[in-house]
Amino acid sequence: MNAHPHLEQYELRFRSPVDGRGGFAFRCDERGRVDMDRLSAAELNDYLFARAVVGRHLCVPLVHRAGEQDRLARTPTLLS
């Protein structure tokens, strides 16, 4: 049984403002809160990087239901 089932239902997605450049996606709750203690070292590094470059290299993140297609991204190359 998953101790955090709400984290499996949503993703916080940081996408590039340039089509086809990809982005990042992280499991989160319905309010966009990421449990950083559950991230691997590489995921934590990516998450902190994504947060640091919002507005320069990445758009403001949006919360999506897990598995939901991002209507704004033509070529979704999200990392999870």
C-alpha positions as CSV (number, residue, x, y, z in Angstrom):
1,M,0.0,0.0,0.0
2,N,1.3,3.4,-0.9
3,A,1.8,5.7,2.1
4,H,1.3,8.8,-0.1
5,P,-1.4,7.9,-2.7
6,H,-2.1,11.6,-3.5
7,L,1.4,11.9,-4.8
8,E,0.7,9.3,-7.5
9,Q,-2.2,11.2,-8.9
10,Y,-0.6,14.6,-9.7
11,E,2.5,15.9,-11.4
12,L,4.1,19.4,-11.1
13,R,5.3,20.1,-14.7
14,F,7.9,22.6,-15.6
15,R,8.0,23.0,-19.4
16,S,10.3,24.9,-21.7
17,P,8.9,28.1,-23.3
18,V,10.5,26.8,-26.6
19,D,8.5,24.0,-28.2
20,G,10.3,20.7,-28.3
21,R,12.8,21.6,-25.6
22,G,11.2,19.4,-23.0
23,G,11.0,20.1,-19.3
24,F,10.6,18.3,-16.0
25,A,7.8,16.6,-14.1
26,F,7.6,15.6,-10.5
27,R,5.0,13.8,-8.4
28,C,3.1,16.1,-6.2
29,D,-0.1,16.6,-4.3
30,E,-3.2,18.4,-5.7
31,R,-1.7,21.7,-4.6
32,G,1.6,21.2,-6.3
33,R,3.6,20.3,-3.2
34,V,6.5,18.0,-4.0
35,D,7.7,15.7,-1.2
36,M,11.5,16.3,-1.6
37,D,12.3,13.6,0.9
38,R,10.9,11.0,-1.5
39,L,13.1,12.2,-4.5
40,S,16.3,10.4,-5.4
41,A,19.4,12.5,-5.4
42,A,19.2,13.1,-9.1
43,E,15.5,14.0,-9.0
44,L,16.1,16.4,-6.1
45,N,18.9,18.0,-8.1
46,D,16.6,18.4,-11.2
47,Y,13.8,19.7,-9.0
48,L,15.9,22.4,-7.4
49,F,17.4,23.3,-10.8
50,A,13.9,23.6,-12.3
51,R,12.7,25.8,-9.5
52,A,15.8,28.0,-9.9
53,V,15.4,28.7,-13.6
54,V,11.7,29.4,-13.7
55,G,11.2,32.6,-15.7
56,R,14.5,32.2,-17.6
57,H,14.6,28.7,-19.0
58,L,11.3,27.2,-17.8
59,C,7.7,28.3,-17.5
60,V,5.9,28.6,-14.2
61,P,5.0,25.0,-13.3
62,L,1.5,23.7,-13.5
63,V,-0.2,20.9,-11.7
64,H,-1.6,18.1,-13.9
65,R,-3.2,14.8,-13.2
66,A,-0.6,12.1,-13.7
67,G,-0.8,10.7,-17.2
68,E,-2.8,13.7,-18.5
69,Q,-1.4,15.0,-21.8
70,D,0.0,18.6,-21.6
71,R,-2.1,20.4,-24.2
72,L,0.6,23.1,-24.6
73,A,3.5,20.8,-25.3
74,R,3.7,19.5,-28.9
75,T,6.5,17.1,-28.0
76,P,6.3,16.2,-24.4
77,T,9.7,15.1,-23.2
78,L,9.1,15.4,-19.4
79,L,11.4,13.8,-16.9
80,S,9.9,12.1,-13.9
